[in-house]
Amino acid sequence: MSDNPKLKPCPFCGCDDARVQVETYGKWARVFCPLCGASTMSVQVGYNDPTPAVKLWNERADDRA
């Protein structure tokens, strides 16, 4: 995963500055909005690979067919 994953704006407040947080030892990650505090749940990840959290953040109910 790239150092700056493409994140959709916050689904609650529209902020486009969502951020990825990876736990110190790289075993879990989450994406959060610094403006309203919305976040994904913390998910287990491979060492320093926040891909599952990014996918969770970017998934939207209206994107599903």
For each residue, the residues with C-beta under 8 A, 3 or more apart:
1: 5 49 50 51 54
2: 5
3:
4:
5: 1 2 20 50 51 54
6: 58
7: 18 19 20 31 54 57 58
8: 11 18 57 58 60
9: 14 15 16 18
10: 13 14 15 16 18 33 35 36 38
11: 8 38 60
12: 33 36 38
13: 10 33 35 36 38
14: 9 10
15: 9 10 18 33 34 35 36
16: 9 10
17: 33 34 35
18: 7 8 9 10 15 31 32 33 34 57
19: 7 31 32 33 34
20: 5 7 29 30 31 50 53 54
21: 29 30 31 32
22: 26 28 29 45 48 50
23: 26 27 28 29 42
24:
25:
26: 22 23 45 47 48 49
27: 23 44 45 47
28: 22 23 42 43 44 45
29: 20 21 22 23 42 43 45 49 50 52 53
30: 20 21 39 40 41 42 43 53
31: 7 18 19 20 21 39 40 50 53 54 56 57
32: 18 19 21 37 38 39 40
33: 10 12 13 15 17 18 19 36 37 38 39
34: 15 17 18 19 37
35: 10 13 15 17
36: 10 12 13 15 33
37: 32 33 34
38: 10 11 12 13 32 33
39: 30 31 32 33
40: 30 31 32 43 53 56 57
41: 30 56
42: 23 28 29 30 53
43: 28 29 30 40 52 53 56
44: 27 28 52
45: 22 26 27 28 29 48 49 50 51 52 53
46: 49 51
47: 26 27
48: 22 26 45
49: 1 26 29 45 46 52
50: 1 5 20 22 29 31 45 53 54
51: 1 5 45 46 54 55
52: 29 43 44 45 49 55 56
53: 20 29 30 31 40 42 43 45 50 56 57
54: 1 5 7 20 31 50 51 57 58
55: 51 52 58 59
56: 31 40 41 43 52 53 59
57: 7 8 18 31 40 53 54
58: 6 7 8 54 55
59: 55 56 63
60: 8 11 63 64
61: 64
62:
63: 59 60
64: 60 61
65:
